[in-house]
Amino acid sequence: MATLTKEQSKTQDSEQRLTKDVYSRVTDRIIADLENGIRPWMKPCPAEHAAGKITRPLRHNSTPYRGINILLLWGEAMAKGYTTPIWMTFKQALELDAHVRKGEHGSLVVFANTVTRTERDENGDDVERDIPFMKGYTVFNCEQIEGLPQHYYARPENPLPASERIDEADRFLAATGATIQHGGNMAFYAPARDMIQMPPFEAFKDKESYYATALHELTHYTKHPSRLNRDFGAKRFGDTGYSREELVAELGAAFLCADLGITPDIRADHADYVGHWLNVLREDKRAIFSAAAHAQRAADYLHGLQAKPESAPA
């Protein structure tokens, strides 16, 4: 077993305290949102921008944010009324010959990675070990920044019609190969039969609600042992394992709705879960990070089942 020097131990303790602080700051904020009736993973109402309708938040280079950062920046956009989906650091704004307006306050995002360290073990041999770390940093929405190139603020000339985006959702569902049956008045995923049960399309108040529900159940579909093999040990409705899986499905559906340009209302039946989610988040400051990571993996898996565009002939 490797023995840490006093300096290495002090550095590791400092990193652990910083990581714990990030977990606490993010989780406490999401708990506060839930207690105030705000669900931060329900993306803002679509606002037109050259980058497309607000979907996943984008970095300054148009790369979408992933996992927990989607929730953080959606929450900020809703709280502050931003309609531009692009975010950047103070330094990145300067590199574009722009500047953050005086008095503006940034928003928290997190960066997670591992660092490899060489340490000496009890036999005097050098060994390498990977140490996970997380740190928070600050970004600003483009609406807080002056002097950016015009395309950061531009509005689209021809927004994609909503009807076509729903057609895209139909194609997305079909491409997964999941068995989806319609009938009855309940939506659920049945692991034993590996199938999704949905009420008839016409039973929903609007088409967005239908697709959001289908994507929620499709996220559950990814937990099957033949797919992502996700198991939180749920035994009954409302227990910790059940609530964790429901939170993953809720976030997975939100991510997929964003990718497909769907803006659903909050499902009335999901209000029943808020209390269970709050219990999980209060008990474990890392739960929302874990749920977001699992949801991201589920979304990635389902995107991976989609047909790849054919390459143009050389």
Beta strands, then each sheet from edge to edge (+ up, - down):
strand 1: 87-88
strand 2: 99-100
strand 3: 107-120
strand 4: 126-141
strand 5: 145-146
strand 6: 180-182
strand 7: 188-190
strand 8: 195-198
sheet 1: 1+ 4- 3+
sheet 2: 2+ 5-
sheet 3: 6+ 8+ 7-
end
